[in-house]
Amino acid sequence: MDQLVLAFLSSPEVQASIATILLSVVTGLVTAASRAIFGWLKANTSAKQFELLQALADAAVRAAEQGAIAGFVQDRKATATNIVNEGLKNAGVKNLSAEQIEAAIEAAVMASAAEFADTAVARATVNAVPAVAAEAEGDAPAVDTDSDTPDGIATE
């Protein structure tokens, strides 16, 4: 019985399905949390400030992540916070609290994680297709191609 379960779970189609389900659940949870944070921010900032803060936080999170990947950023959160603070300072916005800035950065991180999860789901699905196609091809009847027919139409 255990071997049957292991054989079933080792199937590429099953693994892709499990990965898709798990990533979909994670994406849903991250999206819900992100919406809650954005709702709180919208309620506590003006429309223009919210748009600016959201854009700065998105850009700051991406920049901090790229810097971490490249190896010259050690603390992504501090880097993102500094970028957002500088952007707000340059835009002349002074009335946002550290809590609002931190919430915007957290929401941007969650949105980025949701994007990553969506991409991972797509990759898992795409990677499962060749395995399924190869298995299906093994079961397909052999077809001969007659070179005398126009456009290589298959004949059986």
C-alpha positions in Angstrom: 0.0 0.0 0.0 2.8 2.4 0.9 4.5 1.7 -2.4 1.3 2.5 -4.3 1.0 5.8 -2.5 4.6 6.6 -3.1 4.3 5.7 -6.8 1.2 7.9 -7.1 2.9 10.9 -5.3 6.0 10.5 -7.4 4.0 11.0 -10.6 4.9 14.4 -12.3 1.3 15.2 -12.9 0.4 14.6 -9.2 3.4 16.7 -8.0 2.4 19.5 -10.4 -1.2 19.4 -9.2 -0.1 19.5 -5.5 2.2 22.4 -6.2 -0.5 24.3 -8.1 -3.0 23.8 -5.2 -0.5 24.8 -2.5 0.7 27.9 -4.4 -2.9 28.9 -5.2 -3.7 28.7 -1.4 -0.6 30.8 -0.5 -1.4 33.3 -3.3 -5.0 33.7 -1.9 -3.7 34.2 1.7 -1.1 36.7 0.6 -3.6 38.6 -1.6 -6.1 38.8 1.3 -3.5 40.1 3.7 -2.2 42.6 1.1 -5.8 43.9 0.4 -6.3 44.4 4.2 -3.1 46.4 4.4 -3.9 48.5 1.4 -7.4 49.1 2.8 -5.9 50.4 6.0 -3.5 52.6 4.1 -6.2 54.1 1.9 -8.3 54.9 4.9 -5.3 56.7 6.6 -3.8 58.6 3.7 -5.0 60.9 0.9 -5.5 59.4 -2.6 -2.3 61.1 -3.9 -0.2 60.1 -0.9 -1.5 56.5 -1.2 -0.6 56.3 -4.9 2.8 57.8 -4.3 3.5 55.6 -1.3 2.3 52.5 -3.1 4.5 53.2 -6.1 7.5 54.0 -4.0 7.1 50.9 -1.9 6.7 48.7 -5.0 9.9 50.2 -6.5 11.8 50.0 -3.2 10.9 46.4 -2.6 12.0 45.4 -6.1 15.2 47.4 -5.8 16.0 45.9 -2.3 15.4 42.4 -3.6 17.6 43.0 -6.7 20.3 44.4 -4.4 20.1 41.4 -2.2 20.3 39.0 -5.1 23.4 40.9 -6.4 24.9 40.7 -2.9 25.3 44.4 -2.0 22.1 44.7 0.2 22.2 42.9 3.6 18.9 44.2 5.1 16.2 44.4 2.5 13.6 46.0 4.8 15.9 48.8 5.9 16.9 49.4 2.3 13.3 49.6 1.1 12.4 51.9 4.0 15.3 54.2 3.2 14.3 54.3 -0.5 10.6 55.1 0.4 11.7 57.8 2.9 14.0 59.5 0.4 11.2 59.4 -2.2 8.7 60.9 0.1 11.2 63.5 1.2 11.9 64.4 -2.5 8.1 64.6 -3.1 7.7 66.9 -0.1 5.5 64.5 1.8 6.1 64.8 5.5 2.9 63.7 7.2 3.1 59.9 6.8 4.0 57.9 9.9 6.6 55.1 10.1 3.7 52.7 10.6 2.1 53.8 7.3 5.4 53.5 5.5 6.1 50.0 7.0 2.6 48.9 6.1 3.1 50.0 2.5 6.4 48.1 2.3 4.8 45.0 3.8 2.0 45.2 1.3 4.5 45.5 -1.6 6.4 42.5 -0.3 3.2 40.5 -0.2 2.2 41.6 -3.7 5.6 40.6 -4.9 5.3 37.2 -3.2 1.9 36.8 -4.8 3.4 37.6 -8.2 6.1 35.1 -7.6 3.6 32.4 -6.6 1.5 33.0 -9.7 4.6 32.6 -11.8 5.6 29.5 -9.9 2.1 28.0 -10.5 2.4 28.8 -14.2 5.8 27.2 -14.4 4.6 24.1 -12.5 1.7 23.8 -15.0 3.9 24.3 -18.0 6.5 21.8 -16.7 3.8 19.2 -16.2 2.5 19.5 -19.8 5.6 17.8 -21.4 5.4 14.9 -19.0 1.7 14.4 -19.7 2.3 14.8 -23.5 5.1 12.3 -23.5 3.0 9.8 -21.6 0.1 10.3 -24.0 2.4 9.9 -27.0 3.5 6.5 -25.7 -0.1 5.4 -25.9 -0.9 6.9 -29.3 -1.1 4.5 -32.3 1.7 4.7 -34.8 0.9 6.9 -37.8 2.7 6.6 -41.1 3.2 9.7 -43.2 2.8 9.2 -46.9 5.2 11.5 -48.8 3.1 11.3 -51.9 0.2 13.1 -50.3 0.0 16.9 -50.3 1.5 18.6 -47.2 2.5 15.3 -45.6 -1.0 14.3 -44.6 -0.9 11.3 -42.4 -2.3 8.0 -43.6 -3.0 5.0 -41.4 
